[in-house]
Amino acid sequence: MNALEHARQTAIAAARQARAQYRGGQINPTAGIAPGMTQANLIALPRAWAYDFLLYAQRNPKACPILDVTEAGSPSTVLAEGADLRTDLPLYRIWRDGQLTEEVSDATQAWAENDEMVAFLIGCSFTFETGLQEAGIEVRHIADGCNVPMYRTNRACRPAGRLQGEMVVSMRPIPADRVADAVGISGRYPSVHGAPVHIGEPALLGIKALERPDFGDAVRIEPGEVPVFWACGVTPQAAVMASGVPFAITHSPGHMFITDVPDSTYHV
């Protein structure tokens, strides 16, 4: 086995170990876990709502880039052989009539409420963070051991069927002289949100206070750093809230599904 293949197998083993730990009840944000392996957002909906969401994602690909769609009723995905989407994420959110009703580490019971759940796995910006780090750009939430800050914005997504809502963004402070590098690196991963949607001036996105994110944790911003915003896979949760979706299961923000697919698969 050559060095490249050994590194690939080691990364896959780390992804599988993380999923096993989450299946066993461990809870932690997944940024920086199994580096080099693609992470994904999750939303599962009853089959009667699946087409609406598929159309919503197709119309809003920057925020909702789909990596896989499961068969109705199946908790399996081609992105990780043997994985179970009901148990292998660290934390789930259960939604009823557009309201968050509970967070659980095992969604099996909720999933059983509808035998035709369709799960969508959506690209996550955590995927390009390894590239940022390899280029010497600090990813603040990883460095500080917390969750990435995420914000609801004033940018409306294009509606589809019964779904509407605003774009959610994630934010990373980037030194001003490295912003162009961050744009270039992330832009080579269009399937996982790609380049930023906004740089600086959070008020233009309707964000009133960076220290009060809607999801995740606030992070420090050092002198000379610029807040850079990427479209975020929590956007579907904003649509669930805005549209009063009767029932949905999602990941808890920052607690992603770790796949067996290398980040390089989505590099262009």
C-alpha positions in Angstrom: 0.0 0.0 0.0 1.5 3.3 -1.1 1.5 6.4 1.2 -1.5 8.0 -0.6 -3.7 5.0 -0.2 -2.6 4.6 3.4 -3.6 8.2 4.1 -7.0 7.6 2.4 -7.7 4.5 4.5 -6.6 6.2 7.7 -9.1 9.1 6.9 -11.9 6.7 6.2 -11.2 4.8 9.4 -11.4 8.1 11.3 -14.8 8.9 9.8 -16.1 5.4 10.7 -14.8 5.7 14.2 -16.5 9.1 14.6 -19.8 7.7 13.4 -19.5 4.8 15.8 -18.9 7.2 18.7 -21.9 9.2 17.8 -24.0 6.0 17.5 -22.8 5.3 21.0 -24.1 8.6 22.3 -21.1 11.0 22.1 -22.0 14.5 21.3 -19.7 17.2 19.9 -19.5 19.6 17.0 -17.8 17.9 14.0 -15.6 20.7 12.7 -12.0 19.4 12.5 -13.2 15.7 13.0 -11.9 13.2 10.4 -10.0 15.9 8.5 -10.1 15.4 4.7 -13.5 13.6 4.8 -16.6 15.3 3.5 -19.2 16.4 6.0 -22.9 16.9 5.2 -25.9 18.6 6.6 -29.1 16.5 7.0 -32.8 17.2 6.5 -35.3 14.3 6.4 -38.9 14.9 5.4 -42.0 12.8 4.8 -42.3 11.8 1.1 -45.2 14.2 0.6 -42.8 17.1 1.2 -39.7 15.6 -0.6 -40.4 17.0 -4.1 -41.0 20.5 -2.7 -37.6 20.4 -0.9 -35.9 18.9 -4.0 -37.2 21.8 -6.0 -36.2 24.3 -3.3 -32.6 22.9 -3.3 -32.5 23.0 -7.1 -33.5 26.7 -7.0 -31.1 27.6 -4.2 -28.0 25.5 -5.0 -25.5 27.8 -3.3 -27.2 27.2 0.1 -28.5 23.7 -0.5 -26.1 21.8 -2.7 -27.4 18.2 -2.6 -24.9 15.4 -2.3 -27.3 12.5 -1.9 -31.0 11.7 -1.6 -32.2 8.5 0.0 -34.9 6.1 -1.1 -38.2 6.8 0.8 -38.0 5.0 4.2 -34.3 4.2 4.0 -31.8 5.6 6.5 -28.9 4.5 4.3 -26.7 6.6 2.0 -24.2 5.8 -0.7 -21.9 8.4 0.9 -21.0 5.9 3.7 -21.5 2.2 3.4 -23.2 0.7 6.5 -24.0 4.1 8.1 -27.4 4.8 9.6 -28.7 8.3 9.3 -30.9 7.8 12.3 -28.0 7.3 14.7 -24.7 8.3 13.2 -24.8 12.1 13.7 -24.0 13.5 17.1 -27.1 15.5 17.6 -30.5 15.9 15.8 -33.3 18.4 15.8 -37.0 17.3 15.6 -39.4 19.8 14.1 -43.2 19.8 14.3 -45.3 22.4 12.5 -42.3 24.6 12.0 -41.3 24.6 15.7 -38.2 22.9 17.2 -39.6 20.5 19.7 -36.5 18.6 20.9 -32.9 17.7 20.3 -31.8 14.1 20.5 -28.7 12.1 20.0 -30.7 9.2 18.4 -33.5 10.0 15.9 -34.7 6.4 15.5 -37.9 6.9 17.4 -38.8 10.1 15.6 -37.9 8.5 12.2 -40.4 5.7 13.0 -43.3 8.2 13.0 -43.3 8.1 9.2 -42.2 5.1 7.2 -41.6 7.1 4.1 -39.0 9.6 5.3 -36.7 10.9 2.6 -33.3 12.2 3.7 -31.3 14.8 1.9 -27.6 15.2 2.5 -26.3 18.7 1.7 -22.8 19.9 1.2 -21.1 21.6 4.2 -18.5 24.3 4.4 -16.5 22.2 6.9 -15.3 20.4 3.8 -13.1 23.2 2.5 -11.7 24.1 6.0 -8.9 21.5 5.6 -7.8 23.4 2.5 -7.9 26.7 4.5 -5.8 25.2 7.3 -3.3 23.7 4.8 -2.8 27.2 3.3 -2.0 28.6 6.8 -5.4 30.3 7.3 -6.6 29.7 10.9 -10.2 28.4 11.2 -11.2 30.2 14.4 -13.9 27.8 15.7 -11.6 24.8 15.2 -8.7 26.7 16.9 -10.8 27.7 19.8 -12.7 24.4 20.1 -16.2 25.7 19.6 -19.0 25.6 17.0 -19.0 27.8 13.9 -21.2 30.9 14.2 -24.2 31.0 11.9 -26.7 33.8 11.2 -30.1 34.2 9.6 -29.9 36.9 6.9 -32.2 39.2 5.0 -31.5 37.4 1.7 -34.7 35.5 0.7 -34.2 32.2 -1.0 -36.2 31.5 -4.1 -39.4 29.8 -3.0 -40.6 26.4 -4.2 -43.9 24.7 -3.7 -44.8 25.1 -0.1 -41.3 26.2 1.0 -39.9 29.6 1.5 -37.3 31.2 3.8 -34.1 33.1 4.1 -30.5 32.1 3.5 -28.4 31.2 6.6 -24.7 31.9 6.5 -21.7 30.7 8.4 -18.9 33.2 9.3 -15.1 32.8 9.6 -12.8 35.7 10.5 -10.1 36.0 7.9 -7.0 38.2 8.0 -7.6 41.0 5.4 -4.5 40.0 3.4 -5.7 36.4 3.1 -9.3 37.0 2.1 -8.5 36.5 -1.6 -6.9 33.2 -0.8 -9.9 32.0 1.3 -12.2 33.0 -1.6 -10.0 31.0 -4.1 -9.7 27.9 -1.9 -13.4 27.6 -1.0 -14.4 28.5 -4.6 -12.9 25.3 -5.8 -15.5 23.4 -3.8 -18.8 24.5 -5.5 -20.6 21.3 -4.2 -20.1 22.4 -0.6 -21.2 26.0 -0.9 -18.1 27.2 -2.7 -16.9 30.8 -2.5 -18.3 33.3 0.1 -21.6 35.1 -0.5 -20.5 38.2 1.4 -17.4 39.8 2.8 -17.4 42.4 5.6 -20.3 44.7 6.5 -22.5 42.2 8.3 -25.3 44.8 8.5 -25.8 44.5 4.8 -26.9 40.9 5.4 -29.3 42.1 8.2 -26.9 40.8 10.9 -27.1 43.2 13.8 -24.4 41.7 16.1 -21.7 39.2 15.3 -21.4 38.3 18.9 -25.0 37.0 18.9 -25.2 34.3 16.3 -28.5 32.6 15.6 -26.9 29.2 15.7 -23.5 28.0 17.0 -21.0 30.0 19.0 -19.6 33.5 18.8 -15.9 33.6 18.0 -13.3 36.2 18.6 -12.3 38.6 15.8 -8.8 39.9 16.0 -7.6 43.3 14.7 -7.0 43.2 11.0 -9.5 40.4 10.4 -12.6 40.6 8.2 -15.8 38.6 8.8 -16.3 36.4 5.7 -19.7 34.7 5.1 -20.5 31.5 3.3 -23.9 30.1 2.4 -24.8 27.5 5.1 -26.6 24.1 5.0 -28.7 25.3 8.0 -30.7 27.2 5.4 -33.3 24.3 5.1 -34.0 24.7 8.8 -34.9 28.3 8.2 -37.3 27.1 5.5 -38.8 24.6 8.0 -39.5 27.4 10.4 -40.8 29.9 7.8 -43.0 27.4 6.1 -44.5 25.6 9.1 -43.4 22.2 7.8 -45.5 19.6 9.7 -42.6 17.2 10.5 -38.9 17.2 9.8 -35.7 15.8 11.2 -32.4 17.7 10.8 -28.9 17.8 12.2 -28.3 20.2 15.0 -26.2 23.1 13.6 -22.5 22.2 13.5 -23.2 18.5 14.3 -22.8 17.0 10.8 -22.8 13.6 9.1 -19.3 12.5 8.4 -19.1 10.6 5.1 -16.5 8.2 3.7 -16.0 10.5 0.7 -12.7 12.4 0.5 -13.0 16.2 0.3 -11.0 16.0 -2.9 -14.0 14.4 -4.6 -15.7 17.8 -4.7 -12.6 19.8 -5.7 -12.8 21.3 -9.2 
